Amino acid sequence: MPISLSQIAQQGAHGASMMPIIQGVGRAAIEISSLLQTAVFKGALGVAGSENIQGEQQQKLDVLSDEIFLEEMKSTGFVCAVGSEEQEELLVINEYASADWVVLVDPLDGSSNLDVDGPVGTIFSVVKRKTDNNERPHVSDTLQSGQQVLAAGYVLYGPATMLVCSVGAGVHGFTYNRASSRFELSHPDMKLPATGGYYSVNEANADKWLNNMGSNLENLKQETGLGMRYVGAMVADIHRTLLKGGVFLYPADSKNKSGKLRLLYEAIPMGFIMEQAGGKAMSDDGMAVLDIEPQALHQRVPVYLGSHSAVDCLLGIK
């Protein structure tokens, strides 16, 4: 019989407590996948007419996906609050404000791909609240390094809908089977290849990168012969890196001197997955992504995720 998401309860020290939340992620993913497939017929493509906290134009599907995810986290009964890339402030779930877990989410990563029918995804992580359970959850509950993450993962909405996750006991991929209406284990114990693969980056910005990263990338290409593949949705690019090897990078540049990707919503969960799969997750100044202590809900950082050899070559680590 196919292995379903319920297997997560048997993984590591936190599998049993994380399983209901990851199952909630799975339900949200099924709803979002269905929405994406019918959006063009429902007039749900295009901008929503509003901006998120980062000053970016929100797509209608950004807003709808955010709503779906929040409702599914409510339905678990185990989540006290949700931090979303699409929301300025922490969203407290009043009915379960005494629950233990806080979920952080980018509900629809890569939404600029929507109008061209490109791949998009969802990224999430789970931490245990720091405030007492009899207090109202606070933004400080979200400001925890990747070392405190108990579970993380992503959903890729491509030709198939795939949920890749870890509860700190390796990385496993589950693909949605429409015939059985559930996610089934398709990629057990995913490991990042140590060599080969591709580099993924918007190379058009190379002349604006800081810290000599343009030259460093040229050195990487010469030393490794890696080819380039870039989708423009972090989930899709990381998924390829995880399966094929290589490195994903989003350096700081003259416009985004602190980096572009969000520490809590993108860098930490993807860094967690990368390390659990045997890879490396770094930011600038030799700082591991999972060691960065967050200072703000929407903090940004430069990111280098991939094989040890490729990341080390990019950052000049011997």
Steps between C-alpha positions, in 0.01 A plus 500: 500500500638848415657697786311819587582812702408309817851347480633831632379403849769231507788734408740637761414661829247748363319302230190421704442862607577640153285257303164681549655827385664347193173328418342846520765625257402213273133597508590861424720383213216300344271804518764736361585255221134483399473878513804541277357264241170687476615858566487605136132402482412675827668831424750437778814587302663843510573752771277541802541877511690494829859475620650271762724620781802487265336750265444236232183479294291213632350261250139392555629147549746620767207625705281195442783256575576688821137468609492129420816431696382691805169314505672163479737591781196596709340165424791306651418625849872499582618835359480817710624746237610531138763735364451557128708678242176656381405648839665789682434360846479162667155344461383356832248216486280606791321166533831323563710781646628266772634243251873428477590555136566799275507453123687728259402495134556642156163384366573547130868530415580609144163659431654712221495174300122470516412700191730281286381171654836443668565292813432647843510363853436530872777516764444440873667436834386428856643619832386466859378822657723672758225677692298320770193319374273716715628813322397631161750390231744777415725580202794404722379141468599507134847648551685173536802376309489198275651298782159516672299387196322170560359447151526668161427435139352615176230415250575514127204559270635361174387219268437321829437650842782394732552560872861473620554522875720417795438467874874489566538136397590529132304632203210317337288586197130423467311535171126563487317204349167616360373144478529452877456872588807501724872563507706182465871447561678525165851621590621341827816623672593768247873578488667786317762373251849602615612593148348596166172672436435865421530850639177700536507879511375806312836566336372821341570666836863386518640849441310623808601220741703592805800323655658411166234235443504546122865395485437222749226358280731509197757304704233246594400453137860449392584260781184288486357538151149536649231599254236763575133438570275771646121501535453808718300316767715399795304180557557377144867596497570345840310184404721456194811565706390243756446234233777582254767674711674835466416827670227763530612853579337836558782743587475847645522774240523877475120530519444233769806537719354275769389240247158440344373171642317494834684332784195355675286413198756380246862478617452311828248237381694433181828501692354247740398273211838541330697406811271207575570374146876521554559840340617836627307821572699822536454876501769769478795545738537125550172478693295183471137582418373291791723689747363846418295645786197674344443861599178569311206312353585599141881510521693430177833324449731387216473124440725223363350151513641184345783251507786566740754531219294744293406724794858501631632595156256790472587634844874436476493252788802268496 
